[in-house]
Amino acid sequence: MDGKRGFDHAFSLCRINLGTVGLWPNSKNGKGHQEVASLIFFIISLFTIIVFVNLAQTVKLIMIWGDLNHMIDNISTANLPIAVVVFKMLTFRRYKKTLTRLLGIAMDDWCTKKTSREAENMSKNARTARKMSLVCVVLGFGSVNGQLAVRISQELDILPGQTEKRLPMLSSYIPYEYQTSPAYEITWFMQYLGAVLATLVYSGVYCVFVGLVLHLRGQVANLRFMFESVDDPEEDKGKNFRRRLRSLVERHESLNRFAEDIENIFTLMFLAEILSCTIQICLQVFLLVTLMSNDNGGVPILQILFMMVYAMHVGTHVFICCYVADKLRDESLSICDLAYNYEWYRLPARDARLLLFIMLRAERPLEVTAGKFCAFSLRLYAQILKTSGGYLSMLLAVKDRSTNF
């Protein structure tokens, strides 16, 4: 796997997802009509998501304010995550040129001449990125179609739900008469379309992040391989060593700039995502506990399965980001360890001091943060789950108190 084939293997799912909603950046030599088509797709997608899902649900939320269960269902199922999706779309569009440059660099890396070890390392990371992207896409569409199946079952009285029938697919306020055909079917279709487009954005952004971070991790590993193969410092009185070391430092700095660009693109998006994820996991588990403890009827298996898939969908996306960011951090720190373990005692004092500069720079790991507040890591993911559990305990206590009164 090399050249364009390797790049496509890592980023093809991202291109499909984001290209559908007009967010995938065109090549540097992209034609004007491609940019116009991309803008049209973006505007149509944004309009559909906001009008038929986000705005309609927000108005409904105001109308049902005070009904805890209905409010939680409205916020957690679509309103909050899709509000975050809208924010992601606008932010992603803003950094489209930066993303174009990063993808161009990634393509150049794939097309550059490499050793077999370096090529295998890049291919391994590309395969991992594709597998993780596939998981994100499958869980995303599983959640959307799970919600569709639950609502259809409720409309057909297969599952318990509201006594009133011919309601919208999502809990929302529709400002026109929609219960007569074909307005009813069109409303359902537009809400389903809005949810699908939002899922494409939601999963697509994660796929791009995973692809870029794992590509960067592969390049840092290749830099480590190059450092390991630096020529014997005793040859040519160190001249060849200094030349090779200079090229390694320049490559290291270019990778640091690559990481900074990733940080600039995703930091605000992931700050909103972490806050949203914490709330969503808490609310979905609360609904699940409430549903399973309901003594008025049987346990609706399909609805429980949907809630479990949806919670997995939200949690897995954030887990994958924390995992790949943790791997990038560990790989970047290995450069410092490698410089520390180098046979510096065989170098002249002048050349040995050069290793100190590498160690000082490499001891600051490459990290991706959420709003500059916290770095993505598995420790952060554990903290998110812990915080969600705390909020869940509070909600259950409030529910028990209201039940007793």
C-alpha positions in Angstrom: 0.0 0.0 0.0 1.7 3.2 -1.2 1.1 6.5 -2.9 -2.5 7.6 -3.5 -3.8 4.2 -2.7 -2.6 4.4 0.9 -4.0 7.9 1.3 -7.4 6.8 -0.1 -7.4 3.8 2.2 -7.1 6.1 5.3 -9.4 9.0 4.1 -11.9 7.6 1.7 -14.7 7.3 4.3 -14.0 10.9 5.4 -14.3 12.0 1.7 -17.6 10.3 1.3 -19.1 11.6 4.5 -17.9 15.2 4.3 -18.2 15.4 0.5 -21.9 14.8 0.8 -22.4 17.8 3.0 -20.0 20.1 1.1 -17.2 20.1 3.8 -14.6 17.9 2.1 -11.8 20.3 0.8 -11.1 20.2 -2.9 -7.5 19.8 -4.1 -5.2 22.8 -4.4 -5.9 22.8 -8.1 -9.7 22.5 -7.7 -11.8 24.2 -10.2 -14.3 27.0 -9.5 -17.4 24.9 -10.2 -16.3 22.4 -7.6 -16.1 25.1 -5.0 -19.6 26.4 -6.0 -21.0 22.9 -5.8 -19.4 22.3 -2.4 -20.9 25.6 -1.1 -24.4 24.7 -2.4 -24.3 21.2 -0.7 -23.1 22.9 2.5 -25.9 25.5 2.5 -28.6 22.9 1.7 -27.3 20.5 4.4 -27.0 23.3 7.0 -30.5 24.6 6.2 -32.1 21.1 6.5 -30.4 20.3 9.8 -31.2 23.6 11.4 -34.8 24.1 10.2 -36.2 20.5 10.4 -34.3 19.2 13.4 -32.5 21.8 15.6 -34.8 24.7 15.4 -38.0 22.6 15.5 -36.7 20.7 18.6 -35.6 23.9 20.4 -39.1 25.4 20.1 -40.6 22.1 21.3 -38.2 22.1 24.3 -39.5 25.5 25.3 -43.1 24.2 25.0 -42.5 21.1 27.2 -40.3 22.9 29.8 -40.9 21.4 33.2 -41.6 17.9 32.1 -38.3 16.2 33.1 -38.6 13.0 31.0 -39.7 14.7 27.8 -37.1 17.4 28.2 -34.3 14.9 28.7 -35.5 12.9 25.6 -35.6 16.1 23.5 -32.2 17.3 24.6 -30.2 14.1 24.5 -31.6 12.3 21.5 -31.0 14.9 18.8 -31.2 18.5 20.0 -28.0 18.9 21.9 -25.8 16.7 19.6 -27.1 18.3 16.4 -26.5 21.7 17.9 -22.9 20.7 18.3 -22.9 19.4 14.7 -24.0 22.8 13.5 -21.2 24.4 15.4 -18.8 21.8 13.9 -20.0 22.5 10.4 -19.4 26.3 10.7 -16.0 25.8 12.4 -14.9 23.1 9.9 -15.8 25.4 7.0 -13.8 28.2 8.5 -10.6 26.0 8.6 -11.2 24.4 5.2 -8.0 25.9 3.7 -5.9 24.7 6.6 -7.4 21.2 6.2 -6.6 21.3 2.5 -3.0 22.0 3.3 -2.8 19.2 5.9 -4.4 16.7 3.5 -1.9 17.8 0.8 1.0 17.2 3.2 -0.4 13.8 4.0 -0.7 13.0 0.3 2.9 14.1 -0.3 4.1 11.9 2.6 2.5 8.9 0.9 4.1 9.7 -2.4 7.6 10.3 -1.0 10.2 7.6 -1.3 10.3 5.5 1.8 12.0 2.4 3.2 10.0 -0.8 3.5 9.9 -0.3 7.3 8.5 3.2 7.0 6.0 2.2 4.3 4.7 -0.7 6.5 4.4 1.6 9.5 2.3 4.1 7.5 0.1 1.3 6.0 -0.5 -0.1 9.5 -1.7 3.3 10.7 -3.8 3.8 7.6 -5.5 0.4 8.2 -6.2 1.4 11.8 -7.6 4.7 10.8 -10.0 3.0 8.3 -11.2 0.5 10.9 -11.9 3.2 13.4 -13.6 5.3 10.8 -15.8 2.4 9.8 -16.8 1.9 13.5 -17.8 5.5 13.7 -19.9 5.4 10.6 -21.6 2.1 11.5 -22.5 3.3 15.0 -23.7 6.7 13.6 -26.1 5.2 11.1 -27.1 2.5 13.6 -28.3 5.2 15.9 -30.2 7.1 13.3 -32.0 4.0 11.9 -32.5 2.8 15.4 -34.4 6.0 16.2 -36.4 5.5 13.0 -37.3 1.9 13.9 -38.4 3.0 17.4 -40.6 5.8 16.2 -42.2 3.6 13.5 -42.9 0.9 16.1 -44.5 3.5 18.4 -46.7 4.8 15.6 -47.8 1.2 14.9 -48.5 0.5 18.6 -45.7 -2.1 18.7 -43.9 -0.2 21.4 -45.4 2.0 24.1 -45.4 5.7 23.3 -47.6 8.7 23.3 -51.3 8.1 22.8 -51.5 10.7 20.1 -50.4 9.3 16.7 -49.0 10.8 13.5 -46.4 12.8 15.4 -43.0 13.9 13.9 -40.1 11.5 13.9 -38.3 13.6 16.5 -39.8 15.5 19.4 -40.3 18.8 17.6 -42.7 21.7 16.9 -43.9 21.8 13.3 -45.5 25.2 12.4 -47.9 23.8 9.8 -50.5 21.2 9.5 -48.4 18.1 9.0 -50.7 15.2 10.1 -52.4 14.8 6.7 -50.8 13.1 3.7 -48.4 13.8 2.0 -47.3 16.6 4.5 -46.9 13.9 7.2 -44.6 11.7 5.1 -42.6 14.7 3.8 -42.0 15.9 7.3 -40.8 12.5 8.4 -38.5 12.3 5.4 -37.0 15.8 6.0 -36.3 15.1 9.6 -34.8 11.7 8.8 -32.7 13.4 6.1 -31.6 16.1 8.5 -30.6 13.4 11.0 -28.6 11.5 8.3 -26.8 14.6 7.2 -25.9 15.5 10.8 -24.6 11.9 11.3 -22.4 12.3 8.2 -20.9 15.4 9.7 -20.6 14.0 13.2 -18.8 10.8 12.1 -16.9 12.5 9.2 -15.3 15.0 11.5 -14.1 12.2 13.8 -12.8 10.2 10.8 -10.7 13.2 9.6 -9.3 13.7 13.0 -8.4 10.0 13.5 -6.9 9.9 10.0 -4.7 13.0 10.5 -3.6 12.0 14.0 -2.7 8.5 13.1 -0.9 9.8 10.0 1.1 12.2 12.2 1.8 9.3 14.6 3.2 7.3 11.7 5.4 10.2 10.6 6.8 10.6 14.1 7.5 6.9 14.2 9.3 7.2 10.8 11.3 10.1 12.2 12.3 7.8 15.1 13.4 5.2 12.5 15.5 7.8 10.8 17.1 8.8 14.1 18.0 5.2 14.8 19.8 4.9 11.5 21.9 8.1 11.8 25.4 7.4 10.6 28.2 6.5 12.9 29.3 9.8 14.6 33.0 8.8 14.3 32.9 8.8 10.5 33.8 12.0 8.6 34.6 13.6 12.0 30.9 14.2 12.7 30.2 16.2 9.5 27.7 13.6 8.2 26.2 13.3 11.6 25.5 17.0 11.8 24.0 17.0 8.3 21.7 14.1 9.1 20.8 15.6 12.4 19.9 18.9 10.8 17.5 17.2 8.4 15.9 15.3 11.3 15.4 18.6 13.3 13.8 20.2 10.2 11.5 17.2 9.8 10.6 17.3 13.5 9.7 21.0 13.3 7.5 20.4 10.3 5.6 17.6 12.2 5.2 20.0 15.1 3.6 22.5 12.8 1.4 19.8 11.5 0.2 19.0 15.0 -0.4 22.7 15.7 -2.7 22.9 12.7 -4.6 19.9 13.9 -5.0 21.6 17.2 -6.2 24.8 15.7 -8.9 23.1 13.7 -10.3 20.8 16.3 -9.8 22.4 19.7 -13.0 24.3 19.9 -15.1 21.6 18.3 -13.9 19.1 20.8 -14.4 21.4 23.7 -18.1 21.5 22.7 -18.0 17.8 22.1 -16.7 16.9 25.5 -19.3 18.9 27.3 -22.0 17.5 25.0 -20.8 13.9 25.4 -20.8 14.2 29.2 -24.4 15.4 29.2 -25.6 12.9 26.6 -24.2 9.8 28.3 -25.7 10.9 31.6 -29.1 11.6 30.1 -29.3 8.5 28.0 -28.4 6.2 30.9 -31.0 8.1 33.0 -33.7 7.4 30.3 -32.5 3.8 30.2 -32.8 3.3 33.9 -36.2 5.0 34.0 -37.5 2.8 31.1 -36.3 -0.4 32.7 -37.8 0.5 36.1 -41.2 1.4 34.7 -43.8 -0.9 36.4 -46.7 0.2 34.1 -45.9 -2.2 31.3 -43.4 -4.6 29.8 -39.8 -3.7 28.9 -39.6 -2.4 25.3 -36.5 -4.3 24.0 -36.2 -2.3 20.8 -36.2 1.0 22.6 -33.6 -0.3 25.1 -31.4 -1.5 22.3 -31.6 1.9 20.6 -30.5 3.7 23.8 -27.6 1.3 24.2 -26.5 1.7 20.6 -26.8 5.5 20.9 -24.8 5.6 24.2 -22.2 3.5 22.5 -22.2 5.8 19.5 -21.5 8.9 21.6 -19.0 7.2 23.9 -17.1 5.3 21.3 -16.4 8.4 19.2 -14.9 10.2 22.1 -13.0 7.1 23.2 -11.4 6.7 19.8 -10.2 10.3 19.8 -8.8 10.0 23.3 -7.1 6.7 22.3 -5.4 8.0 19.1 -4.3 11.2 20.9 -2.8 9.1 23.7 -0.9 7.0 21.1 0.4 10.2 19.4 1.6 11.6 22.8 3.5 8.4 23.6 5.1 8.2 20.1 6.2 11.9 20.3 7.8 11.3 23.7 9.8 8.4 22.3 11.9 10.9 20.3 13.1 12.4 23.6 13.9 8.9 24.9 15.8 8.0 21.8 17.9 11.2 21.9 18.6 10.5 25.6 19.8 6.9 24.9 21.9 7.9 21.9 25.7 7.2 22.2 26.4 10.8 23.0 29.7 9.9 24.7 31.1 9.0 21.3 30.5 12.5 20.0 32.6 15.7 20.3 31.2 18.0 23.0 29.9 20.4 20.3 27.8 17.7 18.6 26.7 16.2 21.9 25.2 19.5 22.9 23.0 19.4 19.8 21.1 16.4 21.2 20.1 18.6 24.2 18.0 20.8 21.8 16.2 17.8 20.5 15.5 16.5 24.0 14.3 19.8 25.2 11.8 20.1 22.3 10.7 16.5 22.3 10.0 16.4 26.0 7.0 18.5 25.3 4.6 15.9 23.8 2.4 16.4 20.8 -1.1 16.8 22.3 -4.5 17.7 21.1 -6.5 19.7 23.6 -10.2 20.6 24.0 -10.3 24.4 24.1 -6.7 24.6 25.5 -8.2 23.3 28.8 -7.4 19.6 28.8 -5.4 17.2 26.6 -7.2 14.3 25.0 -6.1 11.1 26.7 -7.6 7.9 28.1 -7.4 9.6 31.5 -9.7 12.3 30.2 -12.1 9.7 28.9 -12.3 8.1 32.3 -12.9 11.6 33.8 -15.8 12.1 31.4 -17.4 8.8 32.4 -16.9 9.7 36.1 -18.5 13.1 35.6 -21.4 11.6 33.7 -22.0 9.1 36.6 -22.0 12.0 39.1 -24.7 13.9 37.1 -26.7 10.6 36.7 -26.7 10.1 40.5 -28.0 13.7 40.9 -30.8 13.2 38.4 -31.9 9.9 39.9 -32.0 11.5 43.3 -34.2 14.4 41.9 -36.5 11.8 40.3 -36.9 9.8 43.5 -37.6 12.9 45.5 -40.3 14.1 43.0 -41.8 10.6 43.0 -42.0 10.5 46.8 -43.7 13.8 46.9 
